[in-house]
């Protein structure tokens, strides 16, 4: 058996023509040159001073396995980040609610200019809507037994009670029933403040202005 040295490009070319695992370089060249395996025309090496074709294929399989594992790890990491991002930012929402300056809705001088308990009730609700923005939607959860206190339309309150005397809170699109006595209005307003994150004791203080 004789040995020869070949360059990297030629070696890769021979390796690319492999048709079965373990096929020697000599067999590959014989096949490419259309030489019979039984007829020796020229001695060609069965081994080249490079890694064997079988070992080279094993390295390829190993590399593919490593790439597949890395891909799966990266995919899992991306899916985890996406799952976290898809969750509602509860902490941000809570911070937004607790950041409301409830003291800002009270102005004793302007309150004194309002007409009766209904006027003060409506004025405080209007200030609260301006201070809370979209969080004001939570007032829709506050209901009485078999009747609504808040709604997005006048008709909804009338359907709940014909004597509700609905009034719109400013130009907010929110309506409130106003036919309750002063004590009931104060209790409703306390519940509204608590729903929006106000301390219960301070909520009673504000409701006392009605």
BAGU-586070 format. One line per field, with one value per residue: residue in three letters; x, y, z negated of N, C-alpha, C, CB in turn. Coordinates in pm, whole numbers, plus 50000, padded with zeros to 5 digits. Glycine has a CB too. Layout:
<atoms>
resn (ALA, ...)
n.xx (X, ...)
n.yy (Y, ...)
n.zz (Z, ...)
ca.xx (X, ...)
ca.yy (Y, ...)
ca.zz (Z, ...)
c.xx (X, ...)
c.yy (Y, ...)
c.zz (Z, ...)
cb.xx (X, ...)
cb.yy (Y, ...)
cb.zz (Z, ...)
</atoms>
This chain:
<atoms>
resn (UNK, UNK, UNK, UNK, UNK, UNK, UNK, UNK, UNK, UNK, UNK, UNK, UNK, UNK, UNK, UNK, UNK, UNK, UNK, UNK, UNK, UNK, UNK, UNK, UNK, UNK, UNK, UNK, UNK, UNK, UNK, UNK, UNK, UNK, UNK, UNK, UNK, UNK, UNK, UNK, UNK, UNK, UNK, UNK, UNK, UNK, UNK, UNK, UNK, UNK, UNK, UNK, UNK, UNK, UNK, UNK, UNK, UNK, UNK, UNK, UNK, UNK, UNK, UNK, UNK, UNK, UNK, UNK, UNK, UNK, UNK, UNK, UNK, UNK, UNK, UNK, UNK, UNK, UNK, UNK, UNK, UNK, UNK, UNK, UNK, UNK, UNK, UNK, UNK, UNK, UNK, UNK, UNK, UNK, UNK, UNK, UNK, UNK, UNK, UNK, UNK, UNK, UNK, UNK, UNK, UNK, UNK, UNK, UNK, UNK, UNK, UNK, UNK, UNK, UNK, UNK, UNK, UNK, UNK, UNK, UNK, UNK, UNK, UNK, UNK, UNK, UNK, UNK, UNK, UNK, UNK, UNK, UNK, UNK, UNK, UNK, UNK, UNK, UNK, UNK, UNK, UNK, UNK, UNK, UNK, UNK, UNK, UNK, UNK, UNK, UNK, UNK, UNK, UNK, UNK, UNK, UNK, UNK, UNK, UNK, UNK, UNK, UNK, UNK, UNK, UNK, UNK, UNK, UNK, UNK, UNK, UNK, UNK, UNK, UNK, UNK, UNK, UNK, UNK, UNK, UNK, UNK, UNK, UNK, UNK, UNK, UNK, UNK, UNK, UNK, UNK, UNK, UNK, UNK, UNK, UNK, UNK, UNK, UNK, UNK, UNK, UNK, UNK, UNK, UNK, UNK, UNK, UNK, UNK, UNK)
n.xx (50086, 50056, 50116, 49991, 50007, 49753, 49586, 49373, 49134, 49103, 49077, 48833, 48666, 48680, 48573, 48314, 48197, 48127, 47938, 47859, 47889, 48214, 48336, 48629, 48893, 49025, 48832, 48637, 48769, 48817, 48559, 48479, 48653, 48569, 48683, 48745, 48700, 48843, 49049, 49371, 49506, 49661, 49835, 49650, 49595, 49431, 49393, 49418, 49636, 49471, 49186, 48970, 48703, 48481, 48514, 48502, 48236, 48111, 48185, 48040, 47778, 47783, 47824, 47585, 47404, 47477, 47416, 47140, 47065, 47143, 46974, 46721, 46746, 46771, 46523, 46350, 46421, 46344, 46065, 45999, 46055, 45868, 45631, 45636, 45623, 45373, 45200, 44977, 45079, 45066, 45182, 45246, 44994, 44881, 45054, 44987, 44729, 44760, 44907, 44741, 44641, 44438, 44371, 44365, 44118, 43950, 43825, 43751, 43647, 43538, 43362, 43175, 43031, 42867, 42543, 42359, 42353, 42348, 42477, 42734, 42809, 42812, 43010, 43240, 43262, 43313, 43567, 43708, 43695, 43850, 44096, 44158, 44133, 44124, 44094, 43866, 43662, 43613, 43405, 43176, 43146, 43026, 42733, 42387, 42139, 41976, 41973, 42134, 42407, 42590, 42646, 42698, 42519, 42222, 41979, 42031, 42040, 41781, 41642, 41712, 41603, 41323, 41301, 41553, 41675, 41892, 42213, 42466, 42814, 42989, 43121, 43181, 43066, 42989, 42726, 42531, 42318, 42104, 41904, 41925, 41942, 42142, 42321, 42336, 42450, 42700, 42799, 42811, 43002, 43224, 43269, 43335, 43579, 43738, 43746, 43910, 44151, 44188, 44260, 44057, 43982, 44049, 43883, 43631, 43657, 43668, 43420, 43260, 43228, 43016)
n.yy (49881, 50220, 50564, 50896, 51256, 51497, 51810, 52025, 52105, 51909, 51685, 51740, 51733, 51463, 51351, 51449, 51287, 51056, 50759, 50571, 50486, 50448, 50404, 50387, 50614, 50515, 50341, 50528, 50685, 50488, 50428, 50677, 50695, 50491, 50237, 49890, 49722, 49492, 49505, 49618, 49908, 50121, 50183, 50318, 50512, 50370, 50501, 50834, 51093, 51241, 51308, 51019, 50942, 50838, 50924, 51194, 51226, 51158, 51374, 51573, 51490, 51515, 51792, 51886, 51791, 51942, 52201, 52174, 52138, 52384, 52552, 52468, 52545, 52823, 52879, 52805, 52996, 53235, 53192, 53192, 53459, 53590, 53495, 53611, 53881, 53884, 53874, 54064, 54383, 54399, 54519, 54771, 54876, 54881, 55061, 55286, 55335, 55372, 55601, 55813, 56138, 56190, 56398, 56614, 56632, 56769, 57083, 57314, 57572, 57585, 57372, 57470, 57633, 57477, 57343, 57218, 56873, 56704, 56856, 56883, 56614, 56543, 56719, 56635, 56376, 56439, 56561, 56344, 56167, 56310, 56292, 56022, 55905, 55641, 55448, 55508, 55357, 55152, 55221, 55120, 54871, 54900, 54845, 54841, 54650, 54488, 54714, 54971, 55192, 55332, 55391, 55366, 55503, 55707, 55579, 55318, 55340, 55425, 55202, 55034, 55158, 55356, 55581, 55680, 55918, 56001, 56150, 56297, 56264, 56533, 56572, 56314, 56078, 55894, 55799, 55866, 55761, 55978, 55996, 55911, 55945, 56182, 56046, 55797, 55870, 55947, 55702, 55557, 55710, 55669, 55397, 55410, 55555, 55376, 55160, 55267, 55276, 55436, 55516, 55383, 55535, 55797, 55814, 55829, 56077, 56250, 56193, 56307, 56571, 56589)
n.zz (50000, 50086, 49991, 50021, 50023, 50003, 50079, 49872, 50004, 50204, 50045, 49914, 50132, 50207, 49974, 49988, 50172, 50057, 50020, 49842, 49494, 49367, 49605, 49792, 49899, 50120, 50231, 50298, 50495, 50688, 50764, 50870, 51081, 51231, 51199, 51154, 50845, 50814, 50996, 51006, 51098, 51033, 50738, 50484, 50195, 49911, 49689, 49580, 49484, 49306, 49097, 49081, 49314, 49191, 48927, 48972, 49051, 48815, 48657, 48784, 48727, 48451, 48426, 48540, 48353, 48129, 48223, 48248, 47983, 47869, 48014, 47919, 47650, 47676, 47792, 47586, 47395, 47522, 47544, 47275, 47201, 47365, 47255, 47004, 47076, 47186, 46971, 46765, 46645, 46337, 46112, 46209, 46261, 46004, 45885, 46024, 45934, 45654, 45662, 45690, 45603, 45366, 45206, 45370, 45487, 45327, 45246, 45032, 45051, 45315, 45295, 45117, 45277, 45424, 45507, 45264, 45133, 45354, 45549, 45436, 45422, 45698, 45787, 45652, 45755, 46023, 46002, 45908, 46124, 46309, 46183, 46176, 46427, 46661, 46466, 46336, 46433, 46258, 46092, 46198, 46095, 45856, 45697, 45594, 45411, 45644, 45804, 46002, 45938, 46084, 46434, 46795, 46940, 46936, 46969, 46886, 46608, 46558, 46643, 46443, 46221, 46214, 46062, 46022, 46090, 46281, 46336, 46539, 46489, 46504, 46826, 46879, 46968, 46790, 46575, 46280, 46015, 45831, 45641, 45383, 45021, 44825, 44652, 44778, 45020, 44928, 44834, 45075, 45208, 45044, 45090, 45359, 45350, 45203, 45380, 45567, 45446, 45221, 44880, 44621, 44392, 44467, 44685, 44567, 44449, 44674, 44789, 44601, 44673, 44839)
ca.xx (50000, 50134, 50048, 50016, 49954, 49663, 49551, 49245, 49023, 49086, 49026, 48692, 48596, 48667, 48481, 48177, 48147, 48103, 47804, 47828, 47979, 48330, 48393, 48766, 48928, 49060, 48707, 48569, 48838, 48793, 48422, 48474, 48732, 48510, 48778, 48696, 48764, 48932, 49160, 49459, 49577, 49763, 49813, 49597, 49587, 49303, 49388, 49484, 49687, 49369, 49090, 48896, 48572, 48384, 48531, 48456, 48089, 48074, 48198, 47926, 47660, 47799, 47802, 47441, 47337, 47504, 47338, 47000, 47047, 47150, 46852, 46612, 46766, 46738, 46379, 46286, 46446, 46260, 45927, 45983, 46048, 45741, 45525, 45640, 45576, 45230, 45125, 44946, 45171, 44985, 45252, 45236, 44856, 44863, 45129, 44913, 44614, 44804, 44972, 44638, 44639, 44297, 44350, 44347, 43979, 43874, 43850, 43640, 43588, 43452, 43255, 43073, 42954, 42782, 42403, 42311, 42429, 42361, 42580, 42866, 42831, 42848, 43135, 43349, 43276, 43379, 43709, 43767, 43711, 43964, 44220, 44184, 44136, 44059, 44064, 43732, 43573, 43584, 43280, 43069, 43134, 42955, 42590, 42302, 42062, 41877, 41975, 42266, 42442, 42666, 42628, 42752, 42410, 42109, 41875, 42067, 42000, 41634, 41596, 41735, 41505, 41262, 41314, 41695, 41715, 42032, 42285, 42597, 42927, 43056, 43099, 43263, 42999, 42945, 42606, 42515, 42186, 42117, 41784, 41950, 41961, 42281, 42401, 42360, 42547, 42832, 42843, 42847, 43128, 43329, 43296, 43405, 43717, 43808, 43771, 44018, 44276, 44197, 44251, 43918, 43961, 44051, 43765, 43521, 43678, 43629, 43275, 43195, 43204, 42892)
ca.yy (50000, 50343, 50680, 51023, 51373, 51579, 51934, 52026, 52115, 51779, 51594, 51768, 51686, 51317, 51323, 51482, 51183, 50933, 50704, 50484, 50504, 50359, 50390, 50439, 50706, 50435, 50295, 50645, 50720, 50381, 50445, 50797, 50671, 50375, 50125, 49774, 49705, 49375, 49531, 49721, 49978, 50198, 50177, 50439, 50490, 50347, 50595, 50959, 51151, 51334, 51227, 50929, 50992, 50796, 51014, 51326, 51224, 51158, 51511, 51647, 51451, 51575, 51936, 51907, 51768, 52058, 52313, 52149, 52161, 52529, 52611, 52440, 52627, 52961, 52886, 52802, 53125, 53335, 53166, 53235, 53606, 53629, 53463, 53714, 54007, 53874, 53887, 54204, 54448, 54427, 54612, 54905, 54920, 54913, 55183, 55396, 55363, 55425, 55730, 55917, 56236, 56206, 56530, 56716, 56641, 56849, 57227, 57355, 57696, 57553, 57284, 57553, 57701, 57380, 57347, 57104, 56749, 56651, 56935, 56847, 56474, 56544, 56793, 56547, 56267, 56495, 56577, 56210, 56116, 56378, 56250, 55877, 55863, 55515, 55369, 55543, 55250, 55062, 55259, 55038, 54750, 54935, 54832, 54814, 54527, 54496, 54840, 55025, 55326, 55395, 55329, 55445, 55574, 55746, 55477, 55200, 55366, 55428, 55063, 54975, 55221, 55473, 55697, 55696, 56057, 55993, 56271, 56267, 56318, 56622, 56526, 56193, 55961, 55813, 55850, 55820, 55785, 56084, 56007, 55858, 56049, 56225, 55940, 55693, 55925, 55941, 55561, 55523, 55777, 55599, 55273, 55449, 55589, 55253, 55082, 55332, 55266, 55534, 55464, 55386, 55645, 55922, 55812, 55879, 56220, 56319, 56178, 56397, 56703, 56585)
ca.zz (50000, 50094, 49931, 50088, 49952, 50086, 50010, 49800, 50098, 50267, 49942, 49893, 50250, 50196, 49863, 50028, 50262, 49979, 50035, 49728, 49381, 49367, 49739, 49793, 50006, 50238, 50293, 50358, 50618, 50786, 50815, 50953, 51203, 51298, 51193, 51081, 50716, 50820, 51087, 50952, 51203, 50965, 50595, 50422, 50049, 49846, 49577, 49610, 49360, 49256, 49024, 49167, 49354, 49089, 48813, 49015, 49047, 48673, 48610, 48839, 48649, 48318, 48439, 48563, 48225, 48043, 48274, 48216, 47839, 47848, 48068, 47826, 47532, 47713, 47813, 47455, 47330, 47589, 47506, 47136, 47201, 47426, 47160, 46899, 47135, 47214, 46848, 46732, 46552, 46220, 46023, 46266, 46241, 45863, 45856, 46082, 45849, 45526, 45683, 45701, 45495, 45333, 45143, 45474, 45533, 45229, 45235, 44946, 45101, 45429, 45248, 45052, 45381, 45491, 45463, 45188, 45128, 45490, 45616, 45381, 45465, 45839, 45803, 45606, 45852, 46142, 45971, 45896, 46261, 46369, 46116, 46190, 46568, 46698, 46347, 46289, 46478, 46146, 46025, 46255, 46013, 45732, 45722, 45480, 45423, 45751, 45878, 46036, 45892, 46193, 46565, 46905, 47007, 46853, 46981, 46806, 46470, 46554, 46652, 46311, 46130, 46277, 45972, 45992, 46120, 46330, 46378, 46595, 46413, 46598, 46963, 46880, 47023, 46676, 46511, 46143, 45957, 45730, 45559, 45248, 44921, 44811, 44590, 44879, 45115, 44864, 44834, 45213, 45240, 44970, 45163, 45483, 45314, 45164, 45503, 45642, 45370, 45112, 44743, 44573, 44298, 44542, 44771, 44485, 44432, 44796, 44807, 44506, 44734, 44919)
c.xx (50089, 50051, 50085, 49961, 49868, 49626, 49410, 49126, 48995, 49030, 48876, 48608, 48573, 48565, 48337, 48115, 48119, 47958, 47765, 47932, 48093, 48393, 48531, 48788, 48959, 48934, 48634, 48633, 48817, 48654, 48414, 48547, 48683, 48609, 48718, 48771, 48862, 49055, 49244, 49535, 49690, 49731, 49769, 49579, 49445, 49288, 49466, 49527, 49601, 49273, 49010, 48760, 48466, 48391, 48480, 48304, 48040, 48082, 48082, 47800, 47664, 47770, 47654, 47363, 47354, 47423, 47190, 46972, 47049, 47025, 46734, 46623, 46729, 46588, 46305, 46302, 46358, 46114, 45900, 45970, 45915, 45624, 45519, 45585, 45427, 45144, 45096, 45039, 45093, 45051, 45241, 45096, 44832, 44934, 45054, 44798, 44658, 44871, 44871, 44644, 44493, 44269, 44319, 44202, 43894, 43921, 43731, 43571, 43492, 43338, 43140, 42985, 42858, 42642, 42363, 42402, 42450, 42473, 42719, 42905, 42881, 42982, 43254, 43371, 43346, 43528, 43779, 43789, 43833, 44096, 44257, 44186, 44061, 44025, 43924, 43629, 43532, 43455, 43164, 43048, 43052, 42805, 42516, 42230, 41953, 41874, 42118, 42284, 42514, 42639, 42690, 42642, 42299, 42004, 41904, 42025, 41848, 41576, 41611, 41634, 41453, 41277, 41460, 41745, 41862, 42087, 42422, 42706, 43011, 43019, 43175, 43200, 42959, 42825, 42594, 42372, 42200, 41996, 41802, 41965, 42111, 42370, 42435, 42460, 42688, 42886, 42885, 42983, 43246, 43369, 43372, 43553, 43798, 43838, 43888, 44148, 44291, 44186, 44109, 43891, 43957, 43930, 43644, 43534, 43631, 43477, 43198, 43166, 43073, 42776)
c.yy (50124, 50460, 50807, 51135, 51453, 51704, 51925, 52025, 51981, 51678, 51613, 51722, 51536, 51281, 51348, 51375, 51052, 50888, 50612, 50507, 50402, 50340, 50456, 50533, 50630, 50389, 50410, 50680, 50615, 50398, 50565, 50778, 50549, 50258, 50012, 49762, 49588, 49403, 49645, 49783, 50059, 50193, 50314, 50413, 50461, 50437, 50719, 51021, 51269, 51250, 51141, 50988, 50956, 50889, 51152, 51333, 51225, 51298, 51597, 51619, 51516, 51725, 51968, 51890, 51886, 52179, 52298, 52178, 52311, 52599, 52592, 52525, 52773, 52979, 52889, 52936, 53234, 53318, 53210, 53386, 53653, 53604, 53567, 53846, 54006, 53890, 54034, 54260, 54495, 54530, 54755, 54962, 54962, 55043, 55304, 55437, 55429, 55561, 55845, 56009, 56266, 56342, 56637, 56731, 56729, 56994, 57286, 57480, 57668, 57461, 57365, 57623, 57606, 57380, 57217, 56982, 56690, 56725, 56898, 56705, 56470, 56612, 56707, 56431, 56317, 56512, 56442, 56148, 56180, 56329, 56105, 55829, 55734, 55428, 55396, 55439, 55158, 55098, 55174, 54910, 54774, 54937, 54810, 54682, 54547, 54627, 54885, 55161, 55405, 55319, 55418, 55515, 55604, 55636, 55353, 55218, 55371, 55288, 54992, 55028, 55348, 55599, 55731, 55839, 56062, 56130, 56230, 56336, 56403, 56585, 56396, 56075, 55863, 55881, 55790, 55849, 55886, 56094, 55947, 55974, 56077, 56116, 55831, 55743, 55917, 55798, 55515, 55584, 55713, 55472, 55301, 55476, 55465, 55166, 55139, 55341, 55365, 55465, 55484, 55505, 55778, 55931, 55867, 56030, 56298, 56313, 56269, 56533, 56705, 56642)
c.zz (50000, 50042, 50008, 50000, 50049, 50008, 49952, 49897, 50165, 50169, 49921, 50012, 50244, 50088, 49903, 50117, 50188, 49994, 49921, 49619, 49389, 49504, 49744, 49910, 50134, 50310, 50362, 50492, 50726, 50849, 50908, 51085, 51281, 51307, 51111, 50948, 50717, 50905, 51035, 51066, 51142, 50817, 50544, 50273, 50005, 49725, 49616, 49479, 49314, 49174, 49121, 49200, 49251, 48968, 48847, 49009, 48903, 48615, 48659, 48759, 48511, 48322, 48460, 48433, 48131, 48089, 48239, 48068, 47808, 47899, 47973, 47700, 47559, 47731, 47681, 47383, 47389, 47548, 47363, 47125, 47256, 47332, 47050, 46952, 47160, 47090, 46820, 46627, 46429, 46131, 46074, 46243, 46098, 45828, 45908, 45992, 45719, 45540, 45693, 45579, 45461, 45266, 45248, 45518, 45441, 45231, 45159, 44998, 45217, 45389, 45188, 45154, 45454, 45429, 45396, 45195, 45267, 45564, 45568, 45423, 45610, 45861, 45762, 45703, 45979, 46121, 45964, 46033, 46327, 46311, 46145, 46334, 46592, 46578, 46294, 46333, 46364, 46074, 46077, 46176, 45887, 45760, 45591, 45500, 45528, 45825, 45902, 45972, 46001, 46323, 46671, 46984, 46908, 46852, 46897, 46661, 46457, 46565, 46519, 46209, 46194, 46193, 45942, 46011, 46167, 46367, 46430, 46512, 46508, 46740, 46985, 46950, 46916, 46611, 46371, 46096, 45844, 45637, 45419, 45149, 44902, 44754, 44692, 44982, 45057, 44864, 44974, 45248, 45167, 45044, 45293, 45453, 45279, 45285, 45581, 45562, 45257, 44977, 44690, 44482, 44373, 44635, 44694, 44464, 44554, 44814, 44712, 44563, 44812, 44837)
cb.xx (49903, 50181, 50086, 49952, 50070, 49534, 49563, 49237, 49052, 49217, 49101, 48670, 48674, 48805, 48517, 48175, 48246, 48135, 47792, 47825, 47902, 48291, 48298, 48867, 49047, 49146, 48616, 48575, 48987, 48807, 48322, 48534, 48879, 48463, 48914, 48712, 48659, 48858, 49110, 49555, 49482, 49769, 49941, 49463, 49639, 49289, 49446, 49391, 49833, 49295, 48996, 48880, 48534, 48410, 48677, 48505, 48035, 48164, 48332, 47905, 47651, 47941, 47883, 47388, 47391, 47654, 47354, 46963, 47157, 47273, 46819, 46610, 46912, 46811, 46331, 46344, 46594, 46274, 45894, 46101, 46165, 45719, 45546, 45784, 45650, 45200, 45201, 44803, 45244, 44958, 45399, 45268, 44758, 44915, 45270, 44862, 44537, 44899, 45057, 44497, 44716, 44251, 44475, 44433, 43917, 43890, 43869, 43690, 43699, 43533, 43309, 43140, 43048, 42844, 42310, 42176, 42357, 42227, 42556, 42865, 42700, 42739, 43131, 43318, 43138, 43316, 43727, 43678, 43584, 43952, 44207, 44081, 44278, 44147, 44166, 43692, 43639, 43699, 43250, 43099, 43271, 43004, 42562, 42202, 42000, 41743, 41898, 42282, 42531, 42820, 42476, 42834, 42356, 42047, 41858, 42218, 42061, 41580, 41674, 41877, 41570, 41115, 41240, 41776, 41696, 42041, 42298, 42605, 43014, 43209, 43143, 43296, 43087, 43062, 42480, 42618, 42123, 42136, 41669, 42078, 41897, 42289, 42325, 42227, 42512, 42825, 42730, 42739, 43120, 43283, 43165, 43339, 43718, 43726, 43645, 43975, 44388, 44087, 44355, 43885, 44072, 44181, 43738, 43518, 43825, 43699, 43233, 43278, 43319, 42860)
cb.yy (50001, 50369, 50695, 51026, 51461, 51499, 52055, 52149, 52221, 51730, 51616, 51917, 51723, 51252, 51408, 51615, 51159, 50956, 50631, 50335, 50489, 50227, 50453, 50324, 50793, 50313, 50232, 50767, 50739, 50241, 50462, 50913, 50651, 50413, 50169, 49645, 49685, 49254, 49563, 49662, 50069, 50345, 50130, 50484, 50612, 50201, 50532, 51055, 51196, 51411, 51314, 50792, 50935, 50650, 51022, 51357, 51101, 51063, 51571, 51612, 51298, 51550, 51992, 51809, 51642, 52091, 52324, 52004, 52090, 52585, 52551, 52292, 52618, 53001, 52767, 52689, 53164, 53325, 53018, 53187, 53666, 53555, 53324, 53733, 54035, 53743, 53824, 54215, 54568, 54300, 54572, 54903, 54810, 54799, 55177, 55359, 55236, 55328, 55726, 55854, 56367, 56093, 56571, 56682, 56502, 56790, 57296, 57378, 57794, 57489, 57185, 57656, 57766, 57238, 57377, 57066, 56647, 56665, 57082, 56858, 56391, 56612, 56924, 56491, 56207, 56628, 56652, 56119, 56143, 56529, 56269, 55800, 55846, 55437, 55398, 55682, 55169, 55064, 55409, 55006, 54698, 55073, 54716, 54927, 54486, 54471, 54949, 55035, 55319, 55398, 55304, 55357, 55490, 55878, 55438, 55172, 55497, 55516, 54988, 55003, 55251, 55446, 55671, 55604, 56146, 55900, 56373, 56311, 56202, 56616, 56634, 56154, 55892, 55794, 55818, 55888, 55652, 56218, 55939, 55769, 56008, 56348, 55879, 55653, 56072, 55994, 55471, 55573, 55927, 55565, 55199, 55575, 55687, 55173, 55081, 55470, 55283, 55643, 55536, 55258, 55647, 55935, 55669, 55807, 56248, 56258, 56031, 56411, 56740, 56438)
cb.zz (49876, 50240, 49781, 50231, 49895, 50128, 50106, 49708, 50205, 50324, 49808, 49870, 50377, 50164, 49741, 50099, 50375, 49829, 50165, 49771, 49247, 49314, 49846, 49799, 49965, 50197, 50187, 50262, 50592, 50720, 50699, 50878, 51167, 51438, 51132, 51165, 50606, 50875, 51227, 50845, 51282, 51016, 50522, 50488, 49974, 49805, 49445, 49689, 49378, 49374, 48941, 49101, 49491, 49046, 48771, 49156, 49121, 48594, 48658, 48987, 48636, 48264, 48556, 48670, 48158, 48044, 48426, 48249, 47758, 47918, 48205, 47789, 47484, 47841, 47896, 47370, 47343, 47743, 47522, 47051, 47283, 47557, 47100, 46848, 47265, 47277, 46732, 46683, 46619, 46142, 46010, 46417, 46280, 45776, 45917, 46220, 45820, 45458, 45808, 45715, 45534, 45241, 45063, 45593, 45543, 45085, 45378, 44805, 45146, 45539, 45143, 44961, 45481, 45484, 45581, 45234, 45039, 45568, 45595, 45226, 45450, 45922, 45720, 45466, 45888, 46179, 45838, 45811, 46346, 46349, 45968, 46115, 46614, 46791, 46238, 46341, 46588, 46049, 46046, 46400, 45976, 45675, 45819, 45458, 45285, 45695, 45802, 46189, 45766, 46160, 46595, 46998, 47126, 46903, 47126, 46815, 46421, 46667, 46761, 46263, 45991, 46304, 45842, 46077, 45995, 46451, 46259, 46743, 46348, 46580, 47067, 46741, 47124, 46572, 46596, 46049, 45906, 45800, 45630, 45248, 44786, 44723, 44470, 44947, 45150, 44719, 44782, 45312, 45206, 44826, 45193, 45546, 45198, 45062, 45591, 45684, 45461, 45127, 44651, 44499, 44191, 44621, 44822, 44350, 44405, 44919, 44783, 44383, 44826, 44965)
</atoms>
